[in-house]
Amino acid sequence: MMPSPTEVPAPPPGPGVVTPFAAPPRDRDLRGLWIGLGVGGLVLVLCCVGGVLGGGFLLSGLEGVARSQLVSVVDDYLGAVQATEYETARGHLCPELQRSHSVAWYEDHYKGSEIIAYAVHEDRVDVNLVQVPATVKRRGLPETLMTFTMEQQTTRWVICGGVD
């Protein structure tokens, strides 16, 4: 016989019938919760410290790369001027300086006082001001300190100041 829809059926008789709670529920132990929160907090602190240290290493690494690129451009420029490869030297200048420093300008400017030695001072490069100092010795002239001001154009660095 089928029970009516408003009646609640009785539990089936027989073995295997389990009451809803074998024992009354008890309060949970908070020790596991505190251990989990402590481990999670430790992981969070380690991630934050690691992020800060990683960011610092990244910035110092990028500064070192920029420094070496700046030094390389000035070294290539001075090497080209010393070798009297003035067209190559002009290629290291920004467009404004290229307009005022033709090959004829280089020939006139360095005639009789060629560069005989130079040293780019990588340890004194100012990455913030983007300036590269170099000591230049020209024939018949005292040694001078030249400070080249650099500018980034698209993907390369060019010299935009400090050329005689």
C-alpha positions as CSV (number, residue, x, y, z in Angstrom):
1,M,0.0,0.0,0.0
2,M,1.2,3.4,-0.9
3,P,1.5,6.2,1.7
4,S,-0.4,9.4,1.0
5,P,1.6,12.4,-0.1
6,T,1.1,14.2,3.2
7,E,2.3,11.3,5.3
8,V,6.0,10.7,6.1
9,P,6.9,7.1,5.6
10,A,8.3,5.2,8.6
11,P,11.9,4.0,8.4
12,P,12.1,0.5,7.0
13,P,12.3,-2.2,9.6
14,G,15.3,-4.5,9.9
15,P,19.0,-4.6,10.4
16,G,21.3,-1.9,8.9
17,V,19.0,1.0,9.7
18,V,21.2,3.8,11.1
19,T,19.9,6.7,13.1
20,P,20.8,10.1,11.7
21,F,23.6,10.7,14.4
22,A,25.4,7.9,16.0
23,A,26.8,10.4,18.5
24,P,25.9,14.0,19.0
25,P,28.2,16.5,17.1
26,R,31.0,18.0,19.1
27,D,32.9,21.3,18.8
28,R,35.8,21.2,16.3
29,D,39.4,21.3,17.5
30,L,40.9,24.8,16.6
31,R,44.4,23.5,16.7
32,G,44.4,22.4,13.0
33,L,42.9,25.7,12.0
34,W,45.7,27.7,13.7
35,I,48.4,25.5,12.2
36,G,46.9,26.0,8.7
37,L,46.7,29.8,9.2
38,G,50.3,29.8,10.4
39,V,51.6,27.9,7.4
40,G,49.6,30.0,5.0
41,G,50.9,33.2,6.6
42,L,54.5,31.9,6.4
43,V,54.1,31.2,2.7
44,L,52.6,34.6,2.1
45,V,55.6,36.3,3.9
46,L,58.1,34.2,1.9
47,C,56.4,35.1,-1.4
48,C,56.4,38.9,-0.5
49,V,60.0,38.8,0.5
50,G,61.0,36.8,-2.6
51,G,59.1,39.3,-4.8
52,V,60.8,42.3,-3.3
53,L,64.3,40.6,-3.6
54,G,63.6,39.4,-7.1
55,G,62.5,42.9,-8.1
56,G,65.6,44.4,-6.7
57,F,67.8,41.9,-8.5
58,L,65.9,42.5,-11.7
59,L,66.4,46.3,-11.5
60,S,70.1,46.0,-10.8
61,G,70.5,43.6,-13.6
62,L,68.7,45.9,-16.0
63,E,70.8,48.8,-14.8
64,G,73.9,46.8,-15.6
65,V,72.7,46.0,-19.1
66,A,71.9,49.6,-19.8
67,R,75.3,50.6,-18.5
68,S,77.1,48.2,-20.8
69,Q,75.1,49.3,-23.8
70,L,75.9,52.9,-23.2
71,V,79.6,52.2,-22.8
72,S,79.6,50.1,-25.9
73,V,78.1,52.9,-28.0
74,V,80.6,55.5,-26.8
75,D,83.5,53.0,-27.2
76,D,82.4,52.3,-30.8
77,Y,82.0,56.0,-31.5
78,L,85.5,56.9,-30.2
79,G,87.0,53.9,-31.9
80,A,85.5,55.0,-35.2
81,V,86.8,58.6,-34.8
82,Q,90.2,57.3,-33.9
83,A,90.2,55.1,-37.0
84,T,89.1,58.1,-39.1
85,E,85.9,56.2,-40.0
86,Y,83.8,59.4,-39.7
87,E,80.7,58.1,-41.5
88,T,80.6,55.2,-39.0
89,A,81.1,57.6,-36.1
90,R,78.2,59.8,-37.4
91,G,76.0,56.7,-37.3
92,H,76.3,56.7,-33.5
93,L,74.9,60.3,-33.3
94,C,71.3,61.3,-32.9
95,P,69.7,62.9,-36.0
96,E,70.1,66.5,-34.6
97,L,73.9,66.0,-34.2
98,Q,74.2,64.2,-37.6
99,R,72.9,67.4,-39.3
100,S,75.5,69.6,-37.6
101,H,78.4,67.1,-37.7
102,S,79.1,66.1,-41.3
103,V,82.1,64.0,-42.5
104,A,83.7,67.3,-43.5
105,W,83.2,68.6,-39.9
106,Y,85.1,65.6,-38.5
107,E,87.9,66.0,-41.0
108,D,88.3,69.7,-40.2
109,H,87.9,69.2,-36.4
110,Y,90.4,66.3,-36.0
111,K,92.9,67.3,-38.7
112,G,96.3,67.4,-37.0
113,S,94.8,66.5,-33.6
114,E,93.6,63.0,-34.1
115,I,92.5,60.8,-31.2
116,I,95.5,58.7,-30.2
117,A,94.1,57.2,-27.0
118,Y,90.8,57.1,-25.1
119,A,89.3,55.4,-22.1
120,V,85.5,55.0,-21.4
121,H,84.9,55.1,-17.7
122,E,82.2,52.4,-17.2
123,D,82.4,52.8,-13.4
124,R,81.3,56.4,-13.6
125,V,78.4,56.1,-16.0
126,D,75.3,57.9,-14.7
127,V,72.4,55.7,-15.7
128,N,69.9,58.2,-14.4
129,L,71.2,61.2,-16.3
130,V,72.3,58.9,-19.2
131,Q,75.8,60.3,-19.3
132,V,79.0,58.4,-20.2
133,P,82.4,60.0,-19.3
134,A,85.5,59.2,-21.3
135,T,89.0,60.5,-21.2
136,V,90.3,61.4,-24.6
137,K,93.9,62.1,-25.6
138,R,94.4,63.9,-28.9
139,R,97.7,64.5,-30.7
140,G,99.2,67.8,-29.6
141,L,96.5,68.5,-27.0
142,P,96.2,67.8,-23.3
143,E,94.0,64.9,-22.2
144,T,90.4,65.9,-21.8
145,L,87.4,64.5,-20.1
146,M,84.4,64.3,-22.4
147,T,80.9,63.5,-21.1
148,F,78.6,62.1,-23.7
149,T,74.9,62.5,-23.2
150,M,72.9,59.6,-24.5
151,E,69.4,59.1,-25.8
152,Q,67.4,56.1,-26.7
153,Q,65.9,56.1,-30.2
154,T,63.7,53.1,-30.9
155,T,65.8,50.1,-29.8
156,R,69.3,51.6,-29.7
157,W,71.2,54.2,-27.8
158,V,72.7,57.3,-29.7
159,I,74.9,60.1,-28.6
160,C,73.1,63.4,-28.3
161,G,75.5,65.6,-26.5
162,G,79.2,66.0,-25.5
163,V,80.6,65.8,-29.0
164,D,83.2,68.6,-29.4
